[in-house]
Amino acid sequence: MIKALKRRSSIFLFFAIFSIYFLTSAGNTPHDYFTRLAGAFLEGRIYLTESPPWLNELIPIAGKYYVAYPPMPAIIAIPFVLVLRNFEQQWLAHLLGAGTAVIIYKLTLLITKNLPAQAGKKIAVWMGLLTAFGNVLWFLAATGSSWYLGQVSAAFFLTLAIYETLTKKRPLLMGIFLGAAYLSRVHTILSLPFFLYFVFKKRQRLSHFFAGLTPFLIFNALYNFARFGVLWDKGYMLISGVLNEPWYQLGLIHPSYIERHLRIIFTALPVLKDTFPYIFPPWSGLAIWLTTPAFLLALKAPFKKPVVRMSFLAIALIAVPILMHGTYGFAQFGYRFAVDVYPFLFLILIYALPKKLGKIHWLLLFLSILVNAWGVVWINKFGWVV
């Protein structure tokens, strides 16, 4: 009976979140690289045959047009595109974003299972709402353009990998989910030490973990070789004119770029004007403490717990290439690159929250949701952004 109630609550939460994402969407995204690529996969191609002018990051080679980004979102989209020929790409982002929030909700219930039932349920609801609406994942999942969808996909699979690691602990599935995250955003593979730690700690079979992960590594290498004649990801560097952009003067990755990321992460504020609606989100980004003030609670996490220490390590490792990238995510609401580490930050928050939530916790949750609602509605519904 209890399991049935939990299942129903998860289903209700999923559809409620999906519906809000759908209602706050800007509509059909013109940047539908992944659904077009899914259609190409169904026809036995790894390239597109046409290049609309608004898809300006396709890579033309000998009359074929290649999508620069890792292909996992297109792979997920295949069954939807097969059944629904008019399937819109942002719908997939809605599904994956809602799925991420439900997984965090279920994970929180399991981590807090030794608490009184009502206390654990409140923490789980708090975490589910924060994941769905209290951070920039809401904007990415509601909008669903290709840049955003890749991040939503990576967050979904990283969250699944974490859930499997801390619950049923099946190394094969842990490897599969990490591999799927890698095929969404390649640098998420840098979280590997987190998962290896728990594989070794539970004395599980390392061979099973790599049996799940390795096919994704091989697939990506062969996919790159078939497109560009190399085994590594170089698609982004082949986009016409991209390396001539002023923000890549020292190459795609360089330590000197770290400062520009930190400036957005810590100091970027809304733009104030003397015309209605007076306060605008800037496309360049906003500070993380502003878009999700509830993340400040992570500072109270019990660092002595191995899961917390390993989560911080995973965040640090993933952040290295992010912070050295030439751009800091524009156009965006908030600092969207941070979503690549949010699954681990959500996990840290679960352990940081007290057994009984107080008024300050609900206030921080409310403020986090309010700020993100402002950004999503201002941008997607009214175009009030500078």
C-alpha positions as CSV (number, residue, x, y, z in Angstrom):
1,M,0.0,0.0,0.0
2,I,2.8,2.4,0.9
3,K,4.7,1.6,-2.2
4,A,1.6,2.2,-4.3
5,L,1.1,5.6,-2.6
6,K,4.7,6.6,-3.3
7,R,4.3,5.5,-6.9
8,R,1.2,7.6,-7.4
9,S,2.8,10.6,-5.8
10,S,5.8,10.3,-8.1
11,I,3.5,10.0,-11.2
12,F,1.5,13.0,-10.0
13,L,4.7,15.0,-9.4
14,F,6.0,14.1,-12.9
15,F,2.9,15.2,-14.8
16,A,2.6,18.3,-12.7
17,I,6.1,19.4,-13.5
18,F,5.8,18.4,-17.1
19,S,2.6,20.5,-17.4
20,I,4.3,23.6,-15.9
21,Y,7.3,23.2,-18.2
22,F,4.9,22.9,-21.1
23,L,2.8,26.0,-20.1
24,T,5.9,28.1,-19.5
25,S,7.6,27.1,-22.7
26,A,8.2,29.7,-25.4
27,G,6.7,27.3,-27.9
28,N,8.4,25.3,-30.7
29,T,12.2,25.8,-30.6
30,P,13.6,26.6,-34.0
31,H,17.0,25.1,-32.8
32,D,15.8,21.6,-33.3
33,Y,19.1,19.9,-34.2
34,F,18.4,16.8,-32.2
35,T,14.9,15.9,-33.5
36,R,16.2,16.5,-37.1
37,L,19.2,14.2,-36.2
38,A,16.8,11.6,-34.8
39,G,15.0,11.6,-38.1
40,A,18.3,11.1,-39.9
41,F,19.2,8.2,-37.7
42,L,15.9,6.6,-38.5
43,E,16.7,6.9,-42.2
44,G,20.2,5.3,-41.7
45,R,22.2,8.6,-41.8
46,I,24.4,10.4,-39.3
47,Y,24.0,13.7,-41.1
48,L,21.3,16.1,-42.2
49,T,20.6,16.8,-45.9
50,E,19.6,20.4,-45.5
51,S,20.9,23.4,-43.6
52,P,18.2,26.0,-42.8
53,P,19.8,29.4,-42.2
54,W,18.7,29.5,-38.5
55,L,20.7,26.3,-37.8
56,N,24.0,28.1,-38.0
57,E,26.1,25.6,-36.2
58,L,25.8,22.7,-38.6
59,I,29.1,21.5,-40.1
60,P,29.1,21.2,-43.9
61,I,31.3,18.4,-45.3
62,A,30.9,17.3,-49.0
63,G,27.3,18.2,-49.2
64,K,26.4,16.7,-45.8
65,Y,25.6,18.6,-42.7
66,Y,26.7,17.3,-39.3
67,V,25.4,18.2,-35.9
68,A,28.3,19.3,-33.7
69,Y,26.9,18.2,-30.4
70,P,27.1,14.8,-28.7
71,P,24.2,12.6,-30.0
72,M,22.4,11.3,-26.8
73,P,19.4,13.6,-27.0
74,A,18.9,12.6,-30.6
75,I,19.1,8.9,-29.6
76,I,16.5,9.4,-26.9
77,A,14.3,11.2,-29.3
78,I,14.2,8.4,-31.9
79,P,11.1,6.5,-30.5
80,F,9.2,9.8,-30.1
81,V,10.1,10.9,-33.7
82,L,9.2,7.5,-35.0
83,V,5.7,7.5,-33.4
84,L,5.0,11.2,-33.6
85,R,6.4,12.7,-36.8
86,N,5.6,16.2,-35.5
87,F,7.3,15.6,-32.2
88,E,8.7,18.9,-30.9
89,Q,12.2,18.9,-29.4
90,Q,11.3,21.0,-26.3
91,W,8.8,18.3,-25.3
92,L,11.8,15.9,-24.8
93,A,13.4,18.6,-22.5
94,H,10.1,18.8,-20.5
95,L,10.2,15.0,-20.0
96,L,13.8,14.8,-19.0
97,G,13.6,17.8,-16.7
98,A,10.5,16.4,-14.9
99,G,12.2,13.0,-14.7
100,T,15.2,14.6,-13.0
101,A,13.1,16.2,-10.3
102,V,11.1,13.0,-9.6
103,I,14.4,11.0,-9.3
104,I,15.7,13.5,-6.7
105,Y,12.3,13.3,-4.9
106,K,12.5,9.5,-4.7
107,L,16.2,9.6,-3.8
108,T,15.4,12.0,-0.9
109,L,12.7,9.7,0.4
110,L,15.2,6.8,0.5
111,I,18.0,8.8,2.1
112,T,15.6,10.1,4.8
113,K,13.8,6.8,5.3
114,N,15.0,6.6,9.0
115,L,13.4,9.9,9.8
116,P,9.7,10.2,10.9
117,A,7.6,9.6,7.7
118,Q,6.2,13.2,7.7
119,A,9.6,14.8,8.1
120,G,11.1,12.7,5.3
121,K,8.2,13.5,3.0
122,K,8.6,17.2,3.6
123,I,12.3,17.1,2.8
124,A,11.5,15.1,-0.3
125,V,8.9,17.6,-1.5
126,W,11.3,20.5,-0.7
127,M,14.0,18.8,-2.8
128,G,11.6,17.9,-5.7
129,L,10.3,21.5,-5.9
130,L,13.8,23.0,-5.7
131,T,15.0,20.6,-8.5
132,A,12.1,21.3,-10.8
133,F,11.5,25.0,-10.2
134,G,14.1,26.5,-7.9
135,N,17.1,26.7,-10.3
136,V,17.8,27.3,-14.0
137,L,16.9,23.8,-15.0
138,W,13.4,25.1,-15.2
139,F,14.4,27.6,-17.9
140,L,16.5,25.0,-19.8
141,A,13.8,22.3,-19.7
142,A,11.0,24.7,-20.6
143,T,12.9,26.1,-23.6
144,G,14.5,23.0,-24.9
145,S,16.8,24.4,-27.6
146,S,19.6,22.1,-28.5
147,W,22.2,23.7,-26.3
148,Y,19.9,23.5,-23.3
149,L,18.6,20.0,-24.1
150,G,22.1,18.6,-24.1
151,Q,22.5,19.8,-20.5
152,V,19.0,18.6,-19.4
153,S,19.8,15.2,-20.8
154,A,23.2,15.1,-19.0
155,A,21.6,16.1,-15.7
156,F,18.9,13.5,-16.1
157,F,21.4,10.6,-16.7
158,L,23.8,11.8,-14.0
159,T,20.9,11.9,-11.6
160,L,19.9,8.4,-12.6
161,A,23.5,7.2,-12.1
162,I,23.6,8.7,-8.6
163,Y,20.3,7.2,-7.8
164,E,21.4,3.7,-8.8
165,T,24.7,4.2,-7.0
166,L,23.0,5.0,-3.7
167,T,20.0,2.6,-3.9
168,K,20.2,-0.7,-5.8
169,K,23.9,-0.3,-6.5
170,R,24.0,-2.3,-9.7
171,P,27.3,-1.4,-11.4
172,L,26.2,-2.3,-14.9
173,L,23.4,0.3,-14.7
174,M,25.7,2.8,-13.0
175,G,28.0,2.5,-16.0
176,I,25.2,2.8,-18.5
177,F,23.8,5.9,-17.0
178,L,27.2,7.6,-16.7
179,G,27.8,6.6,-20.3
180,A,24.5,8.2,-21.4
181,A,25.5,11.4,-19.5
182,Y,28.8,11.4,-21.3
183,L,27.0,11.1,-24.7
184,S,25.0,14.2,-23.7
185,R,27.9,16.4,-22.3
186,V,31.3,14.7,-22.7
187,H,33.0,16.4,-19.7
188,T,30.5,14.8,-17.3
189,I,32.8,11.7,-17.6
190,L,35.1,13.5,-15.2
191,S,32.7,12.5,-12.4
192,L,34.0,9.0,-12.8
193,P,35.8,8.9,-9.4
194,F,32.5,9.4,-7.6
195,F,31.1,6.2,-9.1
196,L,34.3,4.2,-8.9
197,Y,34.6,5.0,-5.2
198,F,31.2,3.3,-4.5
199,V,32.0,0.4,-6.8
200,F,35.2,-0.3,-4.8
201,K,33.5,0.5,-1.4
202,K,30.7,-2.1,-2.0
203,R,33.3,-4.5,-3.5
204,Q,31.2,-4.7,-6.6
205,R,32.5,-6.0,-9.9
206,L,34.4,-3.3,-11.7
207,S,34.1,-5.3,-14.9
208,H,30.3,-4.9,-14.7
209,F,30.6,-1.1,-14.3
210,F,32.9,-0.8,-17.3
211,A,30.7,-3.2,-19.3
212,G,28.0,-0.6,-19.0
213,L,30.2,2.5,-19.6
214,T,32.6,1.3,-22.4
215,P,30.0,0.9,-25.2
216,F,29.2,4.6,-24.9
217,L,32.9,5.5,-25.1
218,I,33.4,3.3,-28.1
219,F,30.2,4.5,-29.8
220,N,31.2,8.2,-29.4
221,A,34.7,7.5,-30.8
222,L,33.3,5.6,-33.8
223,Y,30.7,8.3,-34.3
224,N,33.4,11.0,-34.4
225,F,35.6,9.0,-36.7
226,A,32.7,8.4,-39.1
227,R,32.0,12.2,-39.2
228,F,35.4,13.8,-38.9
229,G,38.0,11.1,-39.2
230,V,39.1,11.4,-35.5
231,L,38.2,9.5,-32.4
232,W,37.7,12.5,-30.1
233,D,35.1,15.3,-30.0
234,K,36.1,18.1,-32.3
235,G,32.8,19.0,-33.8
236,Y,32.4,22.3,-32.0
237,M,35.8,23.5,-33.3
238,L,34.6,22.8,-36.9
239,I,31.7,25.1,-36.8
240,S,32.3,27.8,-39.4
241,G,34.0,30.9,-37.9
242,V,33.6,29.8,-34.3
243,L,37.3,30.0,-33.5
244,N,37.4,33.5,-34.9
245,E,35.0,34.8,-32.3
246,P,36.6,37.3,-29.9
247,W,35.9,35.2,-26.8
248,Y,38.1,32.4,-28.3
249,Q,41.2,34.5,-28.9
250,L,43.3,32.0,-26.9
251,G,41.5,28.9,-28.2
252,L,38.5,27.0,-27.1
253,I,39.9,26.3,-23.6
254,H,42.3,28.5,-21.7
255,P,42.9,29.2,-18.0
256,S,42.6,32.9,-18.5
257,Y,38.9,32.5,-19.2
258,I,38.2,31.4,-15.6
259,E,37.8,35.0,-14.5
260,R,34.9,35.7,-16.8
261,H,33.0,32.7,-15.5
262,L,33.6,33.6,-11.9
263,R,32.4,37.1,-12.6
264,I,29.0,35.7,-13.8
265,I,28.8,33.0,-11.1
266,F,29.3,35.5,-8.2
267,T,28.6,39.0,-9.3
268,A,26.1,39.1,-12.3
269,L,22.9,41.0,-11.4
270,P,19.6,41.9,-13.2
271,V,19.6,45.0,-15.4
272,L,17.5,47.9,-14.1
273,K,15.8,50.3,-16.5
274,D,13.5,53.3,-16.2
275,T,11.0,51.7,-18.6
276,F,8.4,48.9,-17.9
277,P,8.9,46.2,-16.5
278,Y,12.0,48.0,-15.0
279,I,13.9,44.9,-14.1
280,F,15.3,42.6,-16.8
281,P,17.3,39.4,-16.8
282,P,20.5,39.8,-18.9
283,W,21.3,37.1,-21.6
284,S,24.8,37.2,-20.3
285,G,23.7,35.5,-17.1
286,L,23.0,35.9,-13.4
287,A,24.9,34.9,-10.2
288,I,24.1,31.4,-8.9
289,W,23.4,32.7,-5.4
290,L,20.7,34.9,-6.9
291,T,19.0,32.4,-9.1
292,T,19.1,29.7,-6.4
293,P,19.7,31.2,-2.9
294,A,18.7,27.8,-1.4
295,F,22.1,26.5,-2.6
296,L,23.7,28.4,0.2
297,L,22.4,25.7,2.5
298,A,25.0,23.3,0.9
299,L,27.6,25.0,3.0
300,K,26.2,23.2,6.0
301,A,26.6,19.8,4.5
302,P,28.4,17.2,6.7
303,F,31.8,17.1,4.9
304,K,32.8,14.1,7.0
305,K,30.4,11.9,5.0
306,P,32.1,10.2,2.1
307,V,29.2,10.8,-0.2
308,V,29.4,14.6,0.4
309,R,33.2,14.7,-0.1
310,M,32.9,12.7,-3.3
311,S,30.1,14.9,-4.6
312,F,32.2,18.0,-4.0
313,L,35.1,16.2,-5.8
314,A,32.8,15.4,-8.8
315,I,31.7,19.1,-8.9
316,A,35.3,20.3,-8.9
317,L,36.4,17.9,-11.6
318,I,33.5,18.7,-14.0
319,A,34.0,22.4,-13.3
320,V,37.6,22.5,-14.6
321,P,36.8,22.4,-18.4
322,I,33.7,24.5,-17.9
323,L,35.5,27.3,-16.2
324,M,38.2,27.4,-18.8
325,H,35.8,27.4,-21.8
326,G,35.8,30.6,-23.8
327,T,32.1,31.4,-23.4
328,Y,30.2,31.3,-20.2
329,G,26.9,30.1,-21.6
330,F,25.2,33.1,-23.2
331,A,22.4,33.3,-24.3
332,Q,21.0,32.1,-21.0
333,F,19.1,32.7,-17.8
334,G,21.3,32.4,-14.8
335,Y,24.6,30.5,-15.3
336,R,23.5,27.4,-17.3
337,F,26.8,25.6,-17.3
338,A,26.3,25.0,-13.6
339,V,23.5,22.5,-14.4
340,D,26.2,20.1,-15.4
341,V,27.1,19.7,-11.7
342,Y,23.6,20.3,-10.2
343,P,22.9,16.5,-9.7
344,F,25.8,16.4,-7.3
345,L,24.8,19.7,-5.7
346,F,21.2,18.4,-5.2
347,L,22.7,15.3,-3.5
348,I,24.8,17.5,-1.2
349,L,21.7,19.5,-0.3
350,I,19.8,16.4,0.8
351,Y,22.5,15.7,3.4
352,A,22.7,19.4,4.3
353,L,19.1,19.8,5.3
354,P,18.1,19.3,8.9
355,K,15.7,16.6,10.1
356,K,13.1,19.3,10.5
357,L,12.8,22.1,8.0
358,G,12.4,25.5,9.5
359,K,10.9,28.8,8.1
360,I,14.3,29.8,6.6
361,H,14.4,26.7,4.5
362,W,10.9,27.3,3.1
363,L,11.7,31.0,2.6
364,L,14.9,30.1,0.6
365,L,12.9,27.6,-1.5
366,F,10.2,30.2,-2.2
367,L,12.7,32.8,-3.2
368,S,14.5,30.3,-5.5
369,I,11.2,29.4,-7.2
370,L,10.2,33.1,-7.4
371,V,13.4,34.2,-9.1
372,N,13.3,31.4,-11.7
373,A,9.6,31.9,-12.4
374,W,10.4,35.6,-13.1
375,G,13.2,34.6,-15.5
376,V,11.2,31.9,-17.3
377,V,8.0,34.1,-17.7
378,W,9.9,37.3,-18.5
379,I,11.9,35.6,-21.3
380,N,9.7,32.9,-22.7
381,K,6.3,34.7,-22.5
382,F,7.1,38.4,-22.9
383,G,10.7,38.5,-24.3
384,W,11.7,40.9,-21.6
385,V,15.4,40.3,-21.6
386,V,18.5,42.3,-22.5
